[in-house]
Amino acid sequence: MPHLSETKLHSNRTLFKIKNIIGTSLIASALCMSGCATVTGGPANKSAQANQFNAEADFVFKYLVAEVAGQRGDLATSSKVFYELAKTSQDASLAERAAKVAAYGNVPGMTVPAIKLWSELDPTSNEAQQAMTEILIATDQLDAAKPYLAKLFDKEETRAGGFLYLNNLLSRSKNKAGVLNLVQSLAAPYPDLAEAQFAIAQSAYAANQNNVALQALDKAEALKPGWNVAALLKGQILFNQAPQSGIDFYQSFLDQYPESNEVRVNMAKIMVNQKQYDAAKKQYPTILQYGKNSPEVTAVIGLLSFQAGDFAGAEGYFQQSLTQDFKDTDQLYIYLAQVTEKQNRDADAMAWYSKVQPGPRFLEAQIGLTNIIARTQSVDKAIEKLDALEDLTTEQQIIVIQTEASLLAKAKRDKDAFDLLDKAVKNLPNTPELVYDYALSAERVNKLDIMESELRKTIAAKPDFAAAYNALGYSFADRNIKLDEAVTLIEKALTISPNDHYMLDSLGWAYYRKGKLDKAITYLEQAYQVNQDPEIAAHLGEVLWQKGKHDEAKKLWTDALSKNPDNEVLITTANKFKS
């Protein structure tokens, strides 16, 4: 939606109308000031002129009211008056003005009727029709949106693109099953269009109807063999069902279409995800070959190497990308800083971070730099450096405060971290992420009532914030209270972020507290397979011990301690069950 300043620009037609009205009014005023001596005609003519004058004066007055209200920030009044003027005058430009002011000002009761009026008064405007479509989708009026969407496919030359754009347009709707039905209905007249089948597959995947999605993708493949986009989605669906099946599909596709570099890159990514590092590494030369050694492709290989723990290899790829004139050099500087930091070369890392110039990556680099300062010098020096940053937006100020609180928490200065965040939530806009950090800091200083209320506030403000559900659920489970609600909260988190190892660990711990040891072991083992985190090892070992599997628990703790000798949770748990 355009910025409000754009909505203050008059269309030529509206300006012409206003000028004419004002001009007519001034003439009428001048005539009346002359005692109306020059006015000819009988009483009926005089009455008609008076009515016209009053109507025009009323229009000008209302228009100025709307203008002034908008300038003063009263967008509800401004949009309402513009809407009334548009209805009276049947002027599409005024309806557009009302719609844009209402949308910008988030005036729910006025946005829908204003956009509807705009689209009715100017049926040839693509912008008006698109705005109407989007508002119907956002309010889940999918049936009403159907005729507007169908217009996307009127012209054969733009039909395929329309279907590729369709799911992006429908993504705002929460009714995923309804979206699938709508897309299937829109695609029905075009059974031989691969893009229509792909649109069905996308909406089916979003609605968790994987079989429907796979059937549609098979049809798309038959209609358009070797289509990368369809292959990528099919591989993703198969990977979610069983990781190796996704890899196998990608490999079979590449056997037929070896130049499909996007598919090869995606296969390498999921190989790295599955810790099949050697298999992924074998793909790198081919990716570079078909990528024609572009700096972007080289950087991708660097990132894959980084994720695989091959830090020296990653550094080489990033350096190579830098020599190939990668456009976003500041991003590469940050990658190089991170990879040298992983190799315990702090001086090199600081030098790379320091090369990042003021701009979109500057704050990220400064945060990376201060993390090293906190670790190698002191937290106070790191915070002093962050406090010296100037010209920050409100959003950036919040990020800086969150970073400082994190540094304090790592240094076990929990009270200082809480005080900093407590001040921030009282003086800055409360983003869900800021409130979430505040809640966790409250828990660390044992202010559990604040923790619970703030996490519930975060969930209300951002219903898809998986970490907030998990944090509240885990807190209940760890304190052995409200266990049924704990399970419900963590299960909700997992529906938003499936296979997250922290959330699987939380759910296992909640079931352990409920005395359901077998179920607890299932979730904790699943979490440990995803990520061998030391705290997951501590939890899994404890449940195994309570299950009577003492040797298995001891081995797990010993192996985990060899990799994480300083982890306090792991040390405490292992010592607690020594026999």
Buried (B, 14 or more C-beta within 10 A) or exposed (E): BEEBEEBEEBBEEBEEBBEEBBEBBEEBEEBEEEEEEEEEEEEEEEEEBEEEBEEBBEBBEBBEBBBEBBEEEBBBBBBBBBBBBBBEBEBBBBBBBBBBBBBBBEBEEBBBBBBBBBBEBBEEBEBBBBBBBBBBBBBBEBEBBBEBBEEBBEEEEEBBEBBBBBBEBBEEBEBBEBBBBBBBBBBEEBEEBBBBBBBBBBBBBBBEBBEBBBBBBBBBBEBBEEBBBBBBBBBBBBBBEEBEBBBBBBBEBBEEBEEBBBBBBBBBBBBBBBEBBEBBBEBBEBBBEBBEEBBEBBBBBBBBBBBBEBBEBBBBBBBBBBEBEBEBBBBBBBBBBBBBBBEEBBEBBBBBBEBBEEEEBBBBBBBBBBBBBBBEEEBBEBBEBBEEBEEEEEEEBBBBBBBBBBBBBEBEBBEBBBBBBBEBBEEBEBBBBBBBBBBBBBBBBEBBEBBBBBBEBBBEBBEEBBBBBBBBBBBBBBEEEBBEBBBBBBBBBBEBBEEBBBBBBBBBBBBBBBEBBEBBBBBBBBBBEBEBBBBBBBBBBBBBBBBEBBEBBBEBBEEBBEEBEEBEBBBEBBEEBEE
